[in-house]
């Protein structure tokens, strides 16, 4: 799914930080556009929020993702940055574990679809799965924000979607 490729790396590093941001963007896009998610997350009372979320994602969150990529690139030769990514578990075995957990939770979606043959609603707890995904993303995203000083908009957008999943 969104994180399988980077979860397979034996010794993740800076390139996987870029791939993580791409995976988060893909997952958020999926969350906004998938029909099964739409049924669970967006209803008649809050459908206007979906339109605003899509607009915000396309015009603001995607730009914030580019800024994170730029921040990673401009920092990668800085020794302090290297120290920060190590301290935050964004390199090697700690990052591998975080990515493996994220990938396992993400793949629950496909396992449920395979089991229930595309009849996810009512069979699979979509909101619970979304909350788990958002929390697993935070395990990396919070650390990445602390290390590079960029990405707060991505996190806050994700947190807003998480709040909807909790309601």
Secondary structure, DSSP 8 states (H G I E B T S, - for coil): --SHHHHT-SS--HHHHHHHHHHHHHHHHHHHH-HHHHHHH--TTTHHHHHHHHHHIIIIIHHHHHHHHHHHHHHTT-HHHHHHHHHTT-SHHHHHHHHHHHHHHHHHHHHHHHHHTT--TTTS-HHHHHHHHHHHHHHHHHHHHHHHS--HHHHHHHHHHHHHHH-
